[in-house]
Amino acid sequence: MADAFLSLAAADRREVLGVAADRSGRPAHLLEKDAWVVWALAALYGSPLGEHLVFKGGTSLSKAYGVIRRFSEDVDLTYDIRALAPDLVGDNGEALPKTRSEEKRWSSEVRKRLPEWVAGTAQPTIANALASEGLSAAVRVEEDKLFIDYEATATGSGYVAPSVMLEFGARSTGEPASPRDVVCDAAGLVEAVEFPTARPRVMHAERTFWEKATAIHVFCLQARLRGDRFARHWHDIARLDEAGLATSAFADRELAQAVARLKSMFSPRRRPTANRSITRSRSTAACVLCPMATH
């Protein structure tokens, strides 16, 4: 029977990571953090919470789709607004506010309820999973973010902290999404050692494309490309295109319109002028593919 990596003694984990690093060419401390990322997904989706959670963002493109190779250390998750605020959504099939005043009320309630849910429900779920497996890590919450601070056995440059951040949002359903298998980067590299696996519900790559495309559209219109921290969005769009997923995203005009409606409703204050609306991202995707786009 294979030994569970995270249950090994610290010295044994260090040795395993050294072997995996040599065989993969990836730094040991990143392989270790990756194992904790996958473990966190397994803990969430092995609980009843998984029914209403959607794994999304750059890390999902890396771990669930293999589209990008960038190490994404944070985990973005959407908690279905229909589960968080059923009294607000009611029988609204699109789960989207119909008016600005309704949007303000929904946003206010989400800002209030989501941190309470993270602290009162998500944190105990992770803490109980750690305790049941006898793993040494601390869990802390900051507003809508949950951190798993683990005891690192591999050291790096100090840039990557030994902490996994789970960042939750709850302004949409996160759909379309479906279960996908997720494994560690070190899986299969060391004999007789079993790394964590997970099967989260993952946002479809086509929706991730439009989430990033509409975000890029806004960045361009507002000329708020400060530094290089936005570059990952263009990189991810390009990789999605290389994988053929941009083509299927372009074909799904209904999905594009749905994402644009969501952004238009929940992000109206980001518009610099009245005639530069995010809703214009509904008309064409061409502009978002060029960082120098002007309108």
Stockholm file with secondary structure:
# STOCKHOLM 1.0

chainA/1-295         MADAFLSLAAADRREVLGVAADRSGRPAHLLEKDAWVVWALAALYGSPLGEHLVFKGGTSLSKAYGVIRRFSEDVDLTYDIRALAPDLVGDNGEALPKTRSEEKRWSSEVRKRLPEWVAGTAQPTIANALASEGLSAAVRVEEDKLFIDYEATATGSGYVAPSVMLEFGARSTGEPASPRDVVCDAAGLVEAVEFPTARPRVMHAERTFWEKATAIHVFCLQARLRGDRFARHWHDIARLDEAGLATSAFADRELAQAVARLKSMFSPRRRPTANRSITRSRSTAACVLCPMATH
#=GR chainA/1-295 SS CCEEGGGSCHHHHHHHHHHHHHHHCSCHHHHHHHHHHHHHHHHHHTSGGGGGEEEEHHHHHHHTSCCCCSCCCEEEEEECHHHHCHHHHTTCTTCCCSSHHHHHHHHHHHHHHHHHHIIIIIHHHHHHHHHHHTCCEEEEEETTEEEEEECCSSCCSSSSCSEEEEEEECSSCCCSEEECCEECTTTTSSTTEECCEECCEEECHHHHHHHHHHHHHHHHHHTCCCTTTTHHHHHHHHHHHHTTHHHHHHHCHHHHHHHHHHHHHHCGGGCSSTTSCGGGGGTCSGGGGCTTCCC
#=GC SS_cons         CCEEGGGSCHHHHHHHHHHHHHHHCSCHHHHHHHHHHHHHHHHHHTSGGGGGEEEEHHHHHHHTSCCCCSCCCEEEEEECHHHHCHHHHTTCTTCCCSSHHHHHHHHHHHHHHHHHHIIIIIHHHHHHHHHHHTCCEEEEEETTEEEEEECCSSCCSSSSCSEEEEEEECSSCCCSEEECCEECTTTTSSTTEECCEECCEEECHHHHHHHHHHHHHHHHHHTCCCTTTTHHHHHHHHHHHHTTHHHHHHHCHHHHHHHHHHHHHHCGGGCSSTTSCGGGGGTCSGGGGCTTCCC
//
